[in-house]
Amino acid sequence: MSTSLLFLGLLFGSVGLGYCVYGRRQHALVPFVCGVLLMAVPYFVFNVVALVAAGVVLAALPFFVRV
């Protein structure tokens, strides 16, 4: 496990926690689900490039999908 994976996991997990709190308070499904996925992805992805790609897509998704 590299330092980059640990730092990126912390970064995307923090963003995911923010999305979860926002989605729960606003009763918005897309930010809540993206937040849960952002917190879970670092546990399953062990490649830095794949983690960054998944994290950026999941972090940007609530801005483009409005439900």
N, C-alpha and C positions, 0 to 999 in steps of 0.2 A: 504494500500500500504506500503510495507516494504522498508527499506533502500537498501536491496540487489537488489530489482527490479529496483530501481532508478539508482543505480550504474551500474548494468548490461545493462540497457537500454542505458545509456550514453556510455558505452564501446562499445556495438554492434552498436549503432548509429554512433559513430565516425569511426569505421572500415567500416561501410556501406558508409559513406560519402567519405572515401578514395577510396573505390571500385568504387563508382559512378564517381568520378573525373577521376580516371584512365581509366575506361571503356569508358567514353565519349571522352577523349583525344586520346585514342588508337583505337577508333571505335570497341571495343570488347563488344559483347552483353552479355556474361555470367557474367563478373565482374560487369557490369552496372546493370543487373537485380538482382544479388545477393546483391549489394549495396542498391538498392531500398527496397528489401525485408528485409535486415538487419535493415534498418531505420524504417520499418513499423511494424515488428514483436513485438517489445515491447509495442505497443499500444493495441495489441489484446491478448497477452499471459500474464496471471496473476499468473503463477506458476513458481517458481524459477528454478526448475529442467527442466521443459519444455522449458523455455526461454534459458537456457544454452545449452540444446540439439539442439534446432533450430538454435541458434547463431553459435555454433561450426560447425554444418553441412553446414550452408550457408557460413560461413567464409572459410571453407576448399574446398568447391565445385569448385571455379575457378582454384584451383591447379590440380584438377583431370579431369575436363571437358575442353577440348580445342576445340573451334569451330572457 
